[in-house]
Amino acid sequence: MNRGQLGALSAALGLALWLPVNVSAQSSGGADRDAPAAASAPAEDDALDDATWEALPEATREALRARWRRFEALPEPEREALKARWRDYQAKPKHERGALKERFGRFRDLPPEERRQLRRLMRRLMELPPEKRARFLQNLERWRSLPPEERERLRERARERRPPDGDGDGGKR
């Protein structure tokens, strides 16, 4: 890889390495969409120069090459959307980027089935009309502001009312 490709690789892979959803693997149907990002990936502030690239273990370099190939195979609109999301991420204050990385780390550490379930729930949330989604997010903030004992009391009440199939949606999927 030449220096220009390394810089492009660094920027293009930013989302795949750090943000909560590995869009490139998910879009391409890659088998590793639930695999954690490379643990030895450089920080977002580091340039992926020749020395950094050479210092990476070969397995990490190959994983990055595979991600690059998947990125290159995406339709142009998806590549541009990923680049825009990466620019948005880079524009955030350092403390917000740190919080995103921490949440991504917690997500990455979940068992694969829980990650799939969270992705399904996020897709359902994003499919809601904007006003319903906004109402849901407002209610979520109200929930988060409740004391832990009140949240537990409400959870117990919801468990008592749960339908027999146990999924909480009354069979409306």
C-alpha positions in Angstrom: 0.0 0.0 0.0 1.3 3.4 -0.8 1.1 6.5 1.5 -2.0 7.9 -0.2 -3.8 4.6 0.1 -2.8 4.4 3.8 -4.4 7.8 4.5 -7.5 6.9 2.6 -7.7 3.6 4.4 -7.3 5.3 7.7 -10.2 7.7 7.1 -12.5 5.2 5.3 -12.1 2.6 8.1 -12.8 5.0 10.9 -16.4 4.0 11.2 -15.8 0.3 10.9 -13.2 0.6 13.7 -14.9 2.9 16.2 -18.6 3.6 15.7 -21.4 1.4 17.2 -22.4 -0.4 14.0 -20.0 -2.0 11.6 -21.9 -0.7 8.6 -19.4 -1.9 6.0 -19.6 -5.6 7.2 -23.4 -5.4 7.7 -24.0 -3.9 4.2 -21.8 -6.4 2.5 -23.3 -9.3 4.4 -19.8 -10.1 5.8 -19.7 -13.0 8.2 -17.7 -10.9 10.7 -20.3 -8.2 11.3 -20.5 -9.2 15.0 -16.7 -9.6 15.3 -15.0 -7.0 17.5 -12.9 -4.3 15.7 -9.2 -4.9 15.7 -8.0 -4.2 19.2 -4.7 -2.8 18.0 -6.2 -0.3 15.6 -4.7 3.2 15.9 -6.5 6.0 17.7 -8.5 8.3 15.5 -6.0 11.1 16.0 -3.1 9.0 14.7 -2.3 9.1 11.0 -1.9 5.6 9.6 1.6 6.2 8.2 4.1 3.6 6.9 5.6 3.0 10.3 2.2 2.6 12.0 1.1 0.2 9.3 4.3 -1.9 9.6 4.0 -2.0 13.4 0.6 -3.6 13.2 0.4 -7.4 13.4 0.0 -9.1 10.1 -3.5 -10.4 11.1 -4.6 -6.9 11.9 -3.2 -5.6 8.6 -5.1 -8.3 6.7 -8.3 -7.5 8.6 -7.9 -3.9 7.7 -7.3 -4.8 4.0 -10.4 -6.9 4.1 -12.4 -4.0 5.5 -10.9 -1.7 2.9 -12.0 -4.2 0.1 -15.5 -4.3 1.6 -15.6 -0.5 1.7 -14.4 -0.2 -1.9 -17.1 -2.7 -2.9 -19.9 -0.6 -1.4 -22.1 1.5 -3.7 -20.9 5.0 -4.0 -23.8 6.5 -1.9 -23.0 4.1 1.0 -19.3 5.0 0.8 -20.1 8.7 0.9 -22.5 8.2 3.8 -19.8 6.4 5.7 -17.3 9.2 5.0 -19.9 11.8 6.1 -20.5 9.9 9.4 -16.7 9.7 10.0 -16.3 13.4 9.4 -19.2 14.1 11.8 -17.5 11.8 14.4 -14.2 13.5 14.0 -15.8 17.0 14.4 -17.2 16.0 17.8 -15.4 17.2 20.9 -12.8 14.7 22.3 -15.0 13.9 25.3 -18.0 13.0 23.1 -15.7 10.7 20.9 -14.5 9.1 24.1 -18.1 8.5 25.3 -18.9 6.9 21.9 -15.9 4.7 22.0 -16.8 3.6 25.5 -20.4 2.7 24.4 -19.0 0.9 21.4 -16.7 -1.1 23.6 -19.7 -2.1 25.8 -21.6 -3.0 22.7 -18.7 -5.0 21.3 -18.3 -6.9 24.5 -22.0 -8.1 24.4 -22.7 -11.7 23.3 -23.4 -11.9 19.5 -27.1 -12.6 20.1 -27.5 -9.5 22.3 -25.8 -7.4 19.6 -28.2 -8.7 17.0 -31.2 -8.0 19.2 -30.0 -4.4 19.8 -29.5 -3.9 16.1 -33.0 -5.2 15.4 -34.4 -2.8 18.1 -32.5 0.1 16.6 -33.8 -0.7 13.1 -37.3 -0.7 14.5 -36.7 2.6 16.3 -35.4 4.2 13.0 -38.5 2.9 11.1 -40.8 4.8 13.4 -42.3 8.0 12.1 -40.2 11.0 13.4 -42.8 12.2 15.9 -43.2 8.7 17.4 -39.4 8.3 17.6 -39.0 11.7 19.3 -41.7 10.7 21.8 -39.9 7.4 22.5 -36.6 9.2 23.0 -38.2 11.7 25.4 -39.7 8.8 27.3 -36.3 7.1 27.4 -34.8 10.3 28.9 -37.6 10.4 31.5 -36.9 6.7 32.3 -33.2 7.4 32.7 -33.9 10.2 35.1 -35.9 8.0 37.4 -34.3 6.6 40.6 -33.1 3.0 40.2 -35.7 1.7 42.7 -38.5 3.4 40.7 -37.2 1.8 37.5 -37.1 -1.6 39.1 -40.7 -1.2 40.4 -41.9 -0.3 36.9 -39.9 -3.3 35.4 -41.7 -5.6 37.8 -45.1 -4.1 36.9 -44.3 -4.7 33.2 -43.2 -8.3 33.9 -46.6 -8.9 35.5 -48.4 -7.5 32.5 -46.3 -9.3 29.9 -48.2 -11.5 27.4 -47.7 -15.3 27.5 -45.3 -15.3 24.5 -42.9 -13.2 26.6 -41.6 -10.8 24.0 -43.6 -7.8 25.3 -45.1 -6.8 21.9 -48.3 -8.8 22.1 -47.4 -10.8 18.9 -47.4 -7.6 16.8 -44.1 -8.2 14.9 
